[in-house]
Amino acid sequence: MSRQLPLDLTHSASFDLADFMVSSINRQAFDMIAGWPDWPAHAVALVGPAGCGKTHLGAAWATISDAVRAEPGMAPESIKAGAPVLIEDADRAGFDDTLLFHLFNWTRETGGRILFTARTAPTRWPVTLPDLKSRLATVPVMAIEAPDDDLLRMIVTKLFSDRQLQVDPAVIDYMMLRMDRSFDGARQLVAAMDARSLAGKREITKHLARECLDELSVAKES
């Protein structure tokens, strides 16, 4: 009998820069964060698909730089002059053109910095304000690409570790051959396996992985 998996379980993930998994596909983005405050411009965009590590790098930078996290509707003048600002999901989190324009100008005029995170480059954001478009076109972009085999394995291992789960490497080998080869796919599969393991008080095995892969495949097709 099919049953609903309780996927929304609380677990503690580490967002320390030292715990970020570095490979050739994210080295440029990692080096930019690690190289703070030596940046190529006052505003920089970190771009990549869901689950690629933007949140991890953004959180690490916010800690290192003591950045203010921007929220839709906030007043730019409420930010201390010269303070760094983190604007997460800038392309889809409800930030209007006027706010982004003022935040861009405010930080530049007061000596602050901005880190944007988004799924697409700033030139592809749904922006209609001409002055904002021209400013965003000057923002350097650090892109994180789809994961290669080595990085995907490291990510899966870290996701299990964040949930305090020790998993046989043979199980991870099994997953790697069958899973959706994306950051978001890895996160969903590990969450499903953890939830099913807890619900049934079962060990993390190949059989459990196959059940979760089948259920996720059905959910994706429906």
C-alpha positions in Angstrom: 0.0 0.0 0.0 1.4 3.4 -1.0 1.7 6.0 1.8 2.5 9.6 2.1 6.1 10.2 3.2 6.7 12.9 5.9 9.3 14.8 3.9 9.3 18.0 6.0 11.5 16.8 8.9 13.8 19.2 10.8 17.5 18.6 10.5 20.6 20.7 11.1 22.7 21.6 8.0 26.0 23.3 8.3 26.5 26.4 6.2 30.1 27.1 7.3 32.4 27.9 4.4 34.7 25.1 5.4 31.9 22.6 4.9 31.2 23.7 1.3 31.9 20.9 -1.3 34.3 22.4 -3.8 34.8 21.1 -7.4 35.6 22.5 -10.8 31.9 23.5 -11.4 31.7 25.8 -8.3 35.3 26.8 -7.7 34.9 30.3 -9.1 31.9 31.0 -6.9 33.6 29.5 -3.8 36.8 31.6 -4.5 34.8 34.8 -4.7 33.2 34.2 -1.3 36.4 33.0 0.3 38.2 36.0 -1.2 36.0 38.6 0.5 36.3 41.6 0.5 38.5 41.5 -2.6 35.7 41.6 -5.1 35.6 42.7 -8.8 32.6 45.1 -8.2 30.4 46.4 -5.4 27.6 44.0 -6.5 28.1 40.4 -7.5 25.6 37.7 -8.6 25.8 34.0 -7.6 23.7 32.0 -10.1 22.7 28.4 -10.3 19.9 25.8 -10.2 17.9 24.9 -7.1 20.0 23.2 -4.4 23.3 24.0 -6.0 24.8 25.6 -3.0 23.8 29.3 -3.4 22.1 29.3 0.0 25.2 27.7 1.6 27.6 30.2 0.1 25.3 33.2 0.7 24.9 32.2 4.4 28.7 31.7 4.7 29.3 35.1 3.2 26.7 36.8 5.4 28.5 35.4 8.4 31.9 36.4 7.2 30.9 39.9 6.2 28.2 40.5 8.8 25.8 41.2 6.0 22.2 42.5 6.2 19.6 40.1 4.7 17.3 42.1 2.4 13.6 41.6 2.5 10.9 42.7 0.0 9.4 46.0 1.1 12.3 47.1 3.3 13.6 50.7 3.2 17.1 50.9 1.8 17.8 53.8 4.3 17.2 51.4 7.2 20.5 49.7 6.3 23.5 51.1 8.0 25.7 53.0 5.6 28.5 50.9 4.2 26.9 47.6 5.3 27.1 44.5 3.0 23.7 43.3 1.8 22.6 39.7 0.9 19.7 39.6 -1.5 18.6 36.0 -1.9 16.4 34.7 -4.7 16.5 38.1 -6.3 14.8 36.9 -9.5 11.7 35.3 -7.8 11.3 36.4 -4.1 9.1 39.4 -4.6 11.7 42.2 -4.8 10.3 45.0 -6.9 12.3 47.0 -9.4 12.3 50.1 -7.3 13.6 48.4 -4.2 16.4 46.7 -6.1 17.3 49.9 -7.8 17.5 51.8 -4.5 19.5 49.0 -2.8 21.9 49.0 -5.7 22.4 52.7 -5.5 22.4 52.9 -1.7 25.2 50.4 -1.2 27.3 51.8 -4.0 27.0 55.4 -2.6 27.7 54.4 1.0 30.6 52.0 0.2 28.5 48.8 0.8 28.5 45.6 -1.1 25.7 43.4 -2.5 25.6 39.6 -3.1 22.6 38.6 -5.2 21.6 34.9 -5.4 19.3 33.8 -8.2 18.6 30.9 -10.6 19.3 33.0 -13.7 21.7 35.8 -14.6 20.6 39.4 -13.8 20.2 40.2 -17.5 17.4 37.6 -17.6 15.4 38.8 -14.6 11.9 40.1 -15.2 13.0 43.8 -14.8 11.2 46.6 -16.5 12.9 49.7 -15.0 15.5 50.8 -17.6 17.9 52.3 -15.0 17.9 49.0 -13.1 18.4 47.0 -16.2 21.5 49.0 -17.1 22.9 48.6 -13.6 22.3 44.8 -13.4 24.0 44.4 -16.8 27.3 45.5 -15.2 27.1 42.9 -12.3 29.7 40.1 -12.6 28.1 36.7 -12.5 29.6 33.6 -10.8 27.7 30.6 -12.1 27.4 27.1 -10.6 26.8 24.5 -13.2 25.1 21.0 -13.0 27.1 18.7 -10.7 29.6 16.2 -12.0 29.9 12.7 -10.6 32.4 13.5 -7.9 30.5 16.6 -6.7 27.2 14.8 -6.7 28.6 12.0 -4.6 30.0 14.5 -2.1 26.7 16.3 -1.9 24.8 13.1 -1.3 27.3 12.1 1.4 27.0 15.6 3.1 23.2 15.5 2.9 23.2 12.2 4.8 25.8 13.6 7.2 23.7 16.7 7.9 21.0 14.3 9.0 23.4 12.4 11.2 23.1 9.3 9.0 26.0 6.9 8.3 25.3 5.2 4.9 27.1 2.3 3.3 29.0 3.5 0.2 27.4 0.7 -1.8 24.0 2.3 -1.1 25.3 5.6 -2.5 26.7 3.8 -5.5 23.2 2.3 -6.1 21.7 5.8 -5.8 24.2 7.4 -8.1 23.3 5.1 -11.0 19.5 5.7 -10.7 18.8 9.1 -9.2 17.9 12.5 -10.8 21.4 13.9 -11.4 20.8 17.3 -10.0 21.3 19.2 -6.7 17.6 19.3 -6.1 17.1 15.7 -7.0 19.8 14.6 -4.5 18.1 16.7 -1.8 14.7 15.2 -2.4 15.9 11.6 -2.5 17.9 11.9 0.7 15.0 13.6 2.5 12.6 10.8 1.3 15.0 8.1 2.4 15.5 9.7 5.8 11.7 10.1 6.2 10.9 6.5 5.2 13.7 5.2 7.4 12.4 7.0 10.4 8.7 6.2 9.7 9.4 2.5 9.5 12.4 2.3 11.9 14.4 0.9 9.0 18.1 1.0 8.0 19.2 2.9 5.0 19.6 0.2 2.4 19.4 -0.3 -1.4 15.9 -1.7 -1.0 14.8 1.5 0.8 16.5 3.6 -1.8 14.6 1.8 -4.6 11.3 2.4 -2.9 12.0 6.1 -2.6 13.3 6.3 -6.2 10.1 4.7 -7.4 7.8 7.0 -5.3 9.6 10.1 -6.4 9.4 9.0 -10.1 5.7 8.4 -9.8 5.2 11.8 -8.1 7.2 13.5 -10.9 5.1 12.0 -13.6 1.7 12.8 -11.9 
